[in-house]
Amino acid sequence: MDNLPEIEAAVDALPVTQQKELFRHLAERLQEDAELKRSLPLVPPTGNSITQQDIDDALDTD
């Protein structure tokens, strides 16, 4: 399948129970992907301004 309309047609051809199973699987997969995205660590406020270098350093902690 090369494009979205072909994929949609293939999904439409599935029985409703299999469509629901597919949608449930995709929702779980998307949720996992969202949870794996990097985020900045939570730190207590210092009263100092934050610089771009501070942000870059925080993102490079992986």
N, CA, C and O atoms as a CHARMM CRD file, in Angstrom:
* protein
*
  248
    1    1 MET  N      0.84200  -1.18100   0.00000 PROA 1      0.00000
    2    1 MET  CA     0.00000   0.00000   0.00000 PROA 1      0.00000
    3    1 MET  C      0.88000   1.23400   0.00000 PROA 1      0.00000
    4    1 MET  O      1.78800   1.38300   0.81800 PROA 1      0.00000
    5    2 ASP  N      0.58600   2.10200  -0.92900 PROA 2      0.00000
    6    2 ASP  CA     1.45400   3.25400  -1.12400 PROA 2      0.00000
    7    2 ASP  C      0.92100   4.55700  -0.57000 PROA 2      0.00000
    8    2 ASP  O      1.68400   5.50400  -0.37900 PROA 2      0.00000
    9    3 ASN  N     -0.37900   4.62600  -0.30700 PROA 3      0.00000
   10    3 ASN  CA    -0.89100   5.91800   0.13900 PROA 3      0.00000
   11    3 ASN  C     -2.06300   5.73900   1.10000 PROA 3      0.00000
   12    3 ASN  O     -2.60200   4.64400   1.26200 PROA 3      0.00000
   13    4 LEU  N     -2.42800   6.82100   1.71300 PROA 4      0.00000
   14    4 LEU  CA    -3.46500   6.80200   2.73800 PROA 4      0.00000
   15    4 LEU  C     -4.81400   6.27600   2.22800 PROA 4      0.00000
   16    4 LEU  O     -5.44300   5.48800   2.93500 PROA 4      0.00000
   17    5 PRO  N     -5.28800   6.66600   1.04900 PROA 5      0.00000
   18    5 PRO  CA    -6.57300   6.12200   0.58300 PROA 5      0.00000
   19    5 PRO  C     -6.57700   4.59900   0.45400 PROA 5      0.00000
   20    5 PRO  O     -7.58600   3.95300   0.73600 PROA 5      0.00000
   21    6 GLU  N     -5.44600   4.02300   0.02800 PROA 6      0.00000
   22    6 GLU  CA    -5.36100   2.55900  -0.06100 PROA 6      0.00000
   23    6 GLU  C     -5.42900   1.93200   1.32300 PROA 6      0.00000
   24    6 GLU  O     -6.08500   0.90800   1.51300 PROA 6      0.00000
   25    7 ILE  N     -4.75800   2.53800   2.28000 PROA 7      0.00000
   26    7 ILE  CA    -4.77900   2.02400   3.64800 PROA 7      0.00000
   27    7 ILE  C     -6.18700   2.12800   4.22200 PROA 7      0.00000
   28    7 ILE  O     -6.67900   1.19000   4.85000 PROA 7      0.00000
   29    8 GLU  N     -6.83500   3.27500   4.00400 PROA 8      0.00000
   30    8 GLU  CA    -8.20700   3.45000   4.50200 PROA 8      0.00000
   31    8 GLU  C     -9.15400   2.43600   3.87400 PROA 8      0.00000
   32    8 GLU  O    -10.02000   1.89500   4.56100 PROA 8      0.00000
   33    9 ALA  N     -9.00300   2.17200   2.58500 PROA 9      0.00000
   34    9 ALA  CA    -9.85400   1.18100   1.91400 PROA 9      0.00000
   35    9 ALA  C     -9.63200  -0.20700   2.49900 PROA 9      0.00000
   36    9 ALA  O    -10.58200  -0.96800   2.68100 PROA 9      0.00000
   37   10 ALA  N     -8.37700  -0.53500   2.79400 PROA 10     0.00000
   38   10 ALA  CA    -8.07700  -1.83500   3.38600 PROA 10     0.00000
   39   10 ALA  C     -8.68600  -1.95500   4.78000 PROA 10     0.00000
   40   10 ALA  O     -9.20600  -3.01000   5.14400 PROA 10     0.00000
   41   11 VAL  N     -8.62300  -0.88300   5.55500 PROA 11     0.00000
   42   11 VAL  CA    -9.22200  -0.88700   6.89300 PROA 11     0.00000
   43   11 VAL  C    -10.73400  -1.00700   6.78700 PROA 11     0.00000
   44   11 VAL  O    -11.35000  -1.75200   7.54900 PROA 11     0.00000
   45   12 ASP  N    -11.33800  -0.28200   5.85000 PROA 12     0.00000
   46   12 ASP  CA   -12.78700  -0.35500   5.66100 PROA 12     0.00000
   47   12 ASP  C    -13.24000  -1.75900   5.27400 PROA 12     0.00000
   48   12 ASP  O    -14.37200  -2.14900   5.56100 PROA 12     0.00000
   49   13 ALA  N    -12.36400  -2.51600   4.62700 PROA 13     0.00000
   50   13 ALA  CA   -12.71700  -3.87700   4.20400 PROA 13     0.00000
   51   13 ALA  C    -12.68200  -4.87600   5.36400 PROA 13     0.00000
   52   13 ALA  O    -13.20700  -5.98300   5.24700 PROA 13     0.00000
   53   14 LEU  N    -12.06800  -4.48900   6.47400 PROA 14     0.00000
   54   14 LEU  CA   -12.00000  -5.37800   7.64200 PROA 14     0.00000
   55   14 LEU  C    -13.34100  -5.43000   8.34900 PROA 14     0.00000
   56   14 LEU  O    -14.11900  -4.47800   8.29000 PROA 14     0.00000
   57   15 PRO  N    -13.61500  -6.55900   9.02600 PROA 15     0.00000
   58   15 PRO  CA   -14.79600  -6.60100   9.88300 PROA 15     0.00000
   59   15 PRO  C    -14.64500  -5.56700  11.01000 PROA 15     0.00000
   60   15 PRO  O    -13.53000  -5.21000  11.39000 PROA 15     0.00000
   61   16 VAL  N    -15.76900  -5.09800  11.53000 PROA 16     0.00000
   62   16 VAL  CA   -15.75700  -4.05300  12.55100 PROA 16     0.00000
   63   16 VAL  C    -14.91100  -4.45700  13.75400 PROA 16     0.00000
   64   16 VAL  O    -14.19100  -3.62500  14.30500 PROA 16     0.00000
   65   17 THR  N    -14.98500  -5.70800  14.16400 PROA 17     0.00000
   66   17 THR  CA   -14.19900  -6.13700  15.32900 PROA 17     0.00000
   67   17 THR  C    -12.71000  -5.99200  15.07100 PROA 17     0.00000
   68   17 THR  O    -11.96300  -5.59800  15.96600 PROA 17     0.00000
   69   18 GLN  N    -12.26800  -6.30500  13.86100 PROA 18     0.00000
   70   18 GLN  CA   -10.84600  -6.16100  13.54100 PROA 18     0.00000
   71   18 GLN  C    -10.46100  -4.69200  13.39600 PROA 18     0.00000
   72   18 GLN  O     -9.33800  -4.31200  13.72900 PROA 18     0.00000
   73   19 GLN  N    -11.37900  -3.86400  12.90100 PROA 19     0.00000
   74   19 GLN  CA   -11.10800  -2.42800  12.83900 PROA 19     0.00000
   75   19 GLN  C    -10.89600  -1.87100  14.23700 PROA 19     0.00000
   76   19 GLN  O     -9.96400  -1.10300  14.47300 PROA 19     0.00000
   77   20 LYS  N    -11.76800  -2.26300  15.16300 PROA 20     0.00000
   78   20 LYS  CA   -11.64000  -1.78700  16.54000 PROA 20     0.00000
   79   20 LYS  C    -10.33000  -2.25700  17.15400 PROA 20     0.00000
   80   20 LYS  O     -9.67200  -1.50200  17.87000 PROA 20     0.00000
   81   21 GLU  N     -9.94700  -3.50400  16.87800 PROA 21     0.00000
   82   21 GLU  CA    -8.68100  -4.02900  17.40100 PROA 21     0.00000
   83   21 GLU  C     -7.50300  -3.24100  16.82900 PROA 21     0.00000
   84   21 GLU  O     -6.56400  -2.91000  17.55200 PROA 21     0.00000
   85   22 LEU  N     -7.55400  -2.94600  15.54700 PROA 22     0.00000
   86   22 LEU  CA    -6.50000  -2.16400  14.90600 PROA 22     0.00000
   87   22 LEU  C     -6.40900  -0.76500  15.50800 PROA 22     0.00000
   88   22 LEU  O     -5.31600  -0.29700  15.82500 PROA 22     0.00000
   89   23 PHE  N     -7.54900  -0.09600  15.66900 PROA 23     0.00000
   90   23 PHE  CA    -7.55900   1.24800  16.24200 PROA 23     0.00000
   91   23 PHE  C     -7.02900   1.24300  17.66900 PROA 23     0.00000
   92   23 PHE  O     -6.28600   2.14100  18.06600 PROA 23     0.00000
   93   24 ARG  N     -7.41400   0.22600  18.43700 PROA 24     0.00000
   94   24 ARG  CA    -6.93600   0.12000  19.81800 PROA 24     0.00000
   95   24 ARG  C     -5.41000  -0.05200  19.83400 PROA 24     0.00000
   96   24 ARG  O     -4.70900   0.57500  20.62900 PROA 24     0.00000
   97   25 HSD  N     -4.91700  -0.90800  18.94400 PROA 25     0.00000
   98   25 HSD  CA    -3.46900  -1.13900  18.85900 PROA 25     0.00000
   99   25 HSD  C     -2.73200   0.15100  18.47100 PROA 25     0.00000
  100   25 HSD  O     -1.70200   0.48400  19.05700 PROA 25     0.00000
  101   26 LEU  N     -3.26700   0.87000  17.48200 PROA 26     0.00000
  102   26 LEU  CA    -2.62600   2.11500  17.04800 PROA 26     0.00000
  103   26 LEU  C     -2.64300   3.16400  18.15400 PROA 26     0.00000
  104   26 LEU  O     -1.66300   3.88600  18.33900 PROA 26     0.00000
  105   27 ALA  N     -3.74600   3.25200  18.89000 PROA 27     0.00000
  106   27 ALA  CA    -3.83100   4.21800  19.99400 PROA 27     0.00000
  107   27 ALA  C     -2.79200   3.89700  21.06000 PROA 27     0.00000
  108   27 ALA  O     -2.13800   4.80200  21.57800 PROA 27     0.00000
  109   28 GLU  N     -2.63100   2.60500  21.39800 PROA 28     0.00000
  110   28 GLU  CA    -1.61900   2.21200  22.38500 PROA 28     0.00000
  111   28 GLU  C     -0.22700   2.55400  21.88600 PROA 28     0.00000
  112   28 GLU  O      0.60700   3.04600  22.64600 PROA 28     0.00000
  113   29 ARG  N      0.02300   2.29900  20.63100 PROA 29     0.00000
  114   29 ARG  CA     1.33700   2.56600  20.04300 PROA 29     0.00000
  115   29 ARG  C      1.64500   4.06500  20.05200 PROA 29     0.00000
  116   29 ARG  O      2.76000   4.47100  20.37900 PROA 29     0.00000
  117   30 LEU  N      0.65800   4.88200  19.69500 PROA 30     0.00000
  118   30 LEU  CA     0.86400   6.32600  19.70800 PROA 30     0.00000
  119   30 LEU  C      1.09000   6.83800  21.12500 PROA 30     0.00000
  120   30 LEU  O      1.89300   7.74600  21.33600 PROA 30     0.00000
  121   31 GLN  N      0.39300   6.26700  22.08600 PROA 31     0.00000
  122   31 GLN  CA     0.57100   6.67300  23.48400 PROA 31     0.00000
  123   31 GLN  C      1.98600   6.33700  23.94600 PROA 31     0.00000
  124   31 GLN  O      2.63300   7.14200  24.61500 PROA 31     0.00000
  125   32 GLU  N      2.46300   5.14100  23.58600 PROA 32     0.00000
  126   32 GLU  CA     3.82900   4.74500  23.95700 PROA 32     0.00000
  127   32 GLU  C      4.84400   5.69400  23.33400 PROA 32     0.00000
  128   32 GLU  O      5.80400   6.09900  23.98800 PROA 32     0.00000
  129   33 ASP  N      4.63100   6.04800  22.06900 PROA 33     0.00000
  130   33 ASP  CA     5.54200   6.97100  21.39700 PROA 33     0.00000
  131   33 ASP  C      5.56800   8.32000  22.10200 PROA 33     0.00000
  132   33 ASP  O      6.63000   8.92300  22.25900 PROA 33     0.00000
  133   34 ALA  N      4.41100   8.78700  22.52100 PROA 34     0.00000
  134   34 ALA  CA     4.33400  10.08300  23.21100 PROA 34     0.00000
  135   34 ALA  C      5.06900  10.02400  24.54000 PROA 34     0.00000
  136   34 ALA  O      5.71000  10.99800  24.93600 PROA 34     0.00000
  137   35 GLU  N      4.98500   8.89300  25.23400 PROA 35     0.00000
  138   35 GLU  CA     5.64700   8.76000  26.53000 PROA 35     0.00000
  139   35 GLU  C      7.15700   8.67500  26.39300 PROA 35     0.00000
  140   35 GLU  O      7.88500   9.02700  27.32100 PROA 35     0.00000
  141   36 LEU  N      7.63300   8.21200  25.24700 PROA 36     0.00000
  142   36 LEU  CA     9.06900   8.05300  25.04300 PROA 36     0.00000
  143   36 LEU  C      9.76700   9.35100  24.63600 PROA 36     0.00000
  144   36 LEU  O     10.99500   9.42800  24.65500 PROA 36     0.00000
  145   37 LYS  N      8.98600  10.36900  24.26800 PROA 37     0.00000
  146   37 LYS  CA     9.59800  11.63800  23.85900 PROA 37     0.00000
  147   37 LYS  C     10.36700  12.24100  25.02600 PROA 37     0.00000
  148   37 LYS  O      9.98500  12.11600  26.18900 PROA 37     0.00000
  149   38 ARG  N     11.45800  12.89500  24.67200 PROA 38     0.00000
  150   38 ARG  CA    12.28700  13.50800  25.70500 PROA 38     0.00000
  151   38 ARG  C     11.57900  14.69900  26.32100 PROA 38     0.00000
  152   38 ARG  O     10.82600  15.40700  25.65300 PROA 38     0.00000
  153   39 SER  N     11.82700  14.90400  27.57900 PROA 39     0.00000
  154   39 SER  CA    11.29900  16.07900  28.25500 PROA 39     0.00000
  155   39 SER  C     12.38100  16.65800  29.15500 PROA 39     0.00000
  156   39 SER  O     13.31900  15.96800  29.55300 PROA 39     0.00000
  157   40 LEU  N     12.23200  17.91600  29.46000 PROA 40     0.00000
  158   40 LEU  CA    13.19200  18.56500  30.34300 PROA 40     0.00000
  159   40 LEU  C     12.99600  18.07200  31.77400 PROA 40     0.00000
  160   40 LEU  O     11.86400  17.84400  32.20100 PROA 40     0.00000
  161   41 PRO  N     14.08600  17.90700  32.51300 PROA 41     0.00000
  162   41 PRO  CA    13.94000  17.49100  33.91500 PROA 41     0.00000
  163   41 PRO  C     13.33500  18.62500  34.74300 PROA 41     0.00000
  164   41 PRO  O     13.55700  19.80200  34.45900 PROA 41     0.00000
  165   42 LEU  N     12.58000  18.25900  35.75000 PROA 42     0.00000
  166   42 LEU  CA    12.00800  19.26200  36.64200 PROA 42     0.00000
  167   42 LEU  C     13.04900  19.63700  37.68700 PROA 42     0.00000
  168   42 LEU  O     13.63700  18.76900  38.33200 PROA 42     0.00000
  169   43 VAL  N     13.26900  20.92000  37.84500 PROA 43     0.00000
  170   43 VAL  CA    14.22800  21.40800  38.83600 PROA 43     0.00000
  171   43 VAL  C     13.58200  22.54600  39.61300 PROA 43     0.00000
  172   43 VAL  O     12.72100  23.25000  39.08600 PROA 43     0.00000
  173   44 PRO  N     13.99100  22.72700  40.85500 PROA 44     0.00000
  174   44 PRO  CA    13.40900  23.82800  41.62800 PROA 44     0.00000
  175   44 PRO  C     13.87500  25.17200  41.06700 PROA 44     0.00000
  176   44 PRO  O     14.97400  25.26000  40.51900 PROA 44     0.00000
  177   45 PRO  N     13.06200  26.21100  41.19400 PROA 45     0.00000
  178   45 PRO  CA    13.45300  27.52500  40.69100 PROA 45     0.00000
  179   45 PRO  C     14.65200  28.06900  41.45500 PROA 45     0.00000
  180   45 PRO  O     14.77700  27.87500  42.66400 PROA 45     0.00000
  181   46 THR  N     15.52700  28.74900  40.73400 PROA 46     0.00000
  182   46 THR  CA    16.73400  29.31000  41.35400 PROA 46     0.00000
  183   46 THR  C     16.67600  30.82500  41.44700 PROA 46     0.00000
  184   46 THR  O     17.46500  31.43500  42.16800 PROA 46     0.00000
  185   47 GLY  N     15.74600  31.43500  40.72200 PROA 47     0.00000
  186   47 GLY  CA    15.69700  32.89200  40.67400 PROA 47     0.00000
  187   47 GLY  C     16.59200  33.45200  39.58800 PROA 47     0.00000
  188   47 GLY  O     16.55600  34.65200  39.31700 PROA 47     0.00000
  189   48 ASN  N     17.40000  32.60100  38.95900 PROA 48     0.00000
  190   48 ASN  CA    18.28300  33.04100  37.87900 PROA 48     0.00000
  191   48 ASN  C     17.56500  32.86600  36.54300 PROA 48     0.00000
  192   48 ASN  O     16.73700  31.96800  36.39000 PROA 48     0.00000
  193   49 SER  N     17.88400  33.72300  35.58400 PROA 49     0.00000
  194   49 SER  CA    17.28800  33.57400  34.26300 PROA 49     0.00000
  195   49 SER  C     17.89400  32.35500  33.57400 PROA 49     0.00000
  196   49 SER  O     19.02500  31.96200  33.86100 PROA 49     0.00000
  197   50 ILE  N     17.13500  31.77100  32.67200 PROA 50     0.00000
  198   50 ILE  CA    17.60200  30.58600  31.95500 PROA 50     0.00000
  199   50 ILE  C     18.14000  31.02500  30.59300 PROA 50     0.00000
  200   50 ILE  O     17.56500  31.89500  29.93800 PROA 50     0.00000
  201   51 THR  N     19.22600  30.42500  30.18500 PROA 51     0.00000
  202   51 THR  CA    19.83800  30.76700  28.90400 PROA 51     0.00000
  203   51 THR  C     19.58800  29.65100  27.90800 PROA 51     0.00000
  204   51 THR  O     19.19000  28.54900  28.28400 PROA 51     0.00000
  205   52 GLN  N     19.82200  29.93600  26.64800 PROA 52     0.00000
  206   52 GLN  CA    19.69100  28.90300  25.61900 PROA 52     0.00000
  207   52 GLN  C     20.68200  27.77400  25.89100 PROA 52     0.00000
  208   52 GLN  O     20.37600  26.60900  25.63800 PROA 52     0.00000
  209   53 GLN  N     21.85200  28.10600  26.39800 PROA 53     0.00000
  210   53 GLN  CA    22.84500  27.07700  26.72300 PROA 53     0.00000
  211   53 GLN  C     22.31300  26.15300  27.81400 PROA 53     0.00000
  212   53 GLN  O     22.52300  24.94200  27.74800 PROA 53     0.00000
  213   54 ASP  N     21.62600  26.70300  28.81900 PROA 54     0.00000
  214   54 ASP  CA    21.01800  25.86800  29.85600 PROA 54     0.00000
  215   54 ASP  C     20.01400  24.88400  29.26800 PROA 54     0.00000
  216   54 ASP  O     19.97000  23.71500  29.65200 PROA 54     0.00000
  217   55 ILE  N     19.21100  25.37600  28.33300 PROA 55     0.00000
  218   55 ILE  CA    18.22600  24.50700  27.68200 PROA 55     0.00000
  219   55 ILE  C     18.90800  23.43800  26.87100 PROA 55     0.00000
  220   55 ILE  O     18.53400  22.26900  26.95600 PROA 55     0.00000
  221   56 ASP  N     19.91100  23.81100  26.07700 PROA 56     0.00000
  222   56 ASP  CA    20.65000  22.85100  25.27900 PROA 56     0.00000
  223   56 ASP  C     21.30600  21.79100  26.15400 PROA 56     0.00000
  224   56 ASP  O     21.26100  20.60300  25.83400 PROA 56     0.00000
  225   57 ASP  N     21.91400  22.21600  27.25400 PROA 57     0.00000
  226   57 ASP  CA    22.57100  21.27700  28.16600 PROA 57     0.00000
  227   57 ASP  C     21.55600  20.30800  28.76600 PROA 57     0.00000
  228   57 ASP  O     21.84200  19.12000  28.90900 PROA 57     0.00000
  229   58 ALA  N     20.38100  20.80700  29.11400 PROA 58     0.00000
  230   58 ALA  CA    19.34300  19.94600  29.68800 PROA 58     0.00000
  231   58 ALA  C     18.86000  18.92700  28.68700 PROA 58     0.00000
  232   58 ALA  O     18.57400  17.78900  29.05800 PROA 58     0.00000
  233   59 LEU  N     18.76100  19.30600  27.42100 PROA 59     0.00000
  234   59 LEU  CA    18.31500  18.37400  26.39600 PROA 59     0.00000
  235   59 LEU  C     19.37400  17.34100  26.05300 PROA 59     0.00000
  236   59 LEU  O     19.04200  16.26500  25.55600 PROA 59     0.00000
  237   60 ASP  N     20.63100  17.64100  26.30300 PROA 60     0.00000
  238   60 ASP  CA    21.72200  16.72300  25.98300 PROA 60     0.00000
  239   60 ASP  C     22.04200  15.74700  27.10500 PROA 60     0.00000
  240   60 ASP  O     23.07800  15.08400  27.05600 PROA 60     0.00000
  241   61 THR  N     21.18500  15.63700  28.11300 PROA 61     0.00000
  242   61 THR  CA    21.49500  14.77000  29.24600 PROA 61     0.00000
  243   61 THR  C     21.31800  13.29500  28.94400 PROA 61     0.00000
  244   61 THR  O     21.69700  12.46000  29.76500 PROA 61     0.00000
  245   62 ASP  N     20.75000  12.93900  27.78100 PROA 62     0.00000
  246   62 ASP  CA    20.53500  11.52200  27.44400 PROA 62     0.00000
  247   62 ASP  C     21.83000  10.86100  27.21900 PROA 62     0.00000
  248   62 ASP  O     21.87000   9.66600  26.92400 PROA 62     0.00000
